[in-house]
Amino acid sequence: MEDTGNIEVIEQKVHFKGLINSIDISPEDFMLPLQEVVVNSIQSIKDNDTVKSGKIIVEIIRKNLPVFDFGGDEEPPYNPIVGFTIHDNGIGFTNNRFEAFRTPYTDFGAENHGCKGIGRYTVLACFNSMDVESYFYNTNKEKKQR
């Protein structure tokens, strides 16, 4: 708790499973997690002063199921998407970006990008997990990894 004069500020906790379960994604919104992550990449590139040309690579990961060809005219069905990998040359998880990532409903990107601070939770709501590997330069211009 922090005492700021007459106002008492109480640190809040977030029940992440409840937060993630509260995200209602319909089948029509199946591309929302990918959209959210690509938007994060675009913002990260936009905020990277050292990049002359932004680059985003999207890899779609599909469940490996056998596809049977019964000799008909129909295209065989695609295997279901089970995840995706995004590579970009954005600024990375600098300290302030990492802190914002750890904070639900952060206003970190709200002013410049109109973000609400919960996009990453749509990935968890659809795929149940998210791995992030980030390279960035700290204030001493040393390359770091998170």
N, C-alpha and C positions, 0 to 999 in steps of 0.2 A: 504494500500500500504506500501511496505517496501523498503527503499532505501538502496541498497547494493553497494555504491560507484557510478560507472557510469551506473550500470544496475538497472533498476526499475522493481521490481517484483510486478505483479498485481494479487491479489487473484482472483481465478476463481470461477464461480458458475456453477452448473450442473442442467440442466432441466431433472429431473429423469424420467418423463413420456416420454420425447423424447428419452432418453437413453434406457429405457425399450422397447419402440416401435421399436427401431432400431435393437433389437435382433431378428434375423430371425431364428425361429426354425421350421423345417419342421416336418411333422408327424412321419418321421423315427427317429427323435431325441427326441421322447417323454420321454425317460429315462434320458435325460441330466440333468434336475433339480435334480433328485434323486442322480445321479452320483456326481454332484457338491457338494451336501450337505454331502454325505458319504465321499467324499475326504476331505472335511473340518474337519469332525469328525476324520478321520485317522490322519490328520496332528496335530489336537489338542491332540490326544492321544500320538502321537510320541513326542510331545513337553512337555508332562506332566511327569516330572521326578519322581513323587510319585506313578505312576501306574506301577505295575509289569505285568499286563495282560490287554490289551485293550478290550473294550466291546462296541459294537454298536448294538442297537436294532432298526429295521426298522418296522414301522407299516404303512400299506397301508390303506388309507381311500377311500372307494368306495361309490358312490351315492346309496342310498337305494331305489331301484326300485323293483317292483314285478317281479318275474320270473315265467313265465307260462310253464307248462309241457304239451305238446300236445301229449305225448305218442310216439314220434318219437325216432329214434336212435341217433339223434344229441344231443350233450351236450347243455344245456341252455347257452345263452351268459352271460358273466360276466358283472356285473354292472360297469359303467365307473369309473376310478380312478379320485377322485376330490382333493386328497391331500395325504400327508404322514406326519408322525411324526418320528423324529430321536432322540434317547437317546444315549448318549455316556458318557464315563468317562474321557474325555479329560480335558485339562487345563482350558477351559472356556474363557469367555470374560474379560480377564485381561485388564488393561488400554490400552496397546499398541495394543492388538487384537481388542478391541472395536473401537479404533480410526481408525484402518485399515478397519474394517467393514463399517465404516461411510464414507470411502473414495473410490470412484470409481477409478478403474485402479491403485490401490495401488500396490506398489512393495514389500509389507510386506512378502509375501510367495514366491516371485519370485526366490530368490537366493537358498533357501533350498528345495523348492518344485516345482518350475517351474510354479507358478500360474500367472494369468493375472489380478486378482483383480476384476473380474466382474461376477463370478460364481453365486453369490446370485441373480443377476438380471435375470438369466435364470428362476429361481423359480417365480419371479414376472411376467415375460413375459408369463409364462404358467398358473399360478394359481392366478394372480392378488393380492396376499397378502402373507405375511410371518410373522409368529410370532416366536420370539426367546426368550427362557427363559434360562438363564445361571447362574451357580453357580461357583464361583472361589474363590481363596484365594488372598487377597491383600498382599502388601509388609510387613504388620505387621502380616501375617499368620491368619488373620481374614476371616471367610467365608462370602462372599458377594453374592448378587444376582443382575442380570441385566435382 
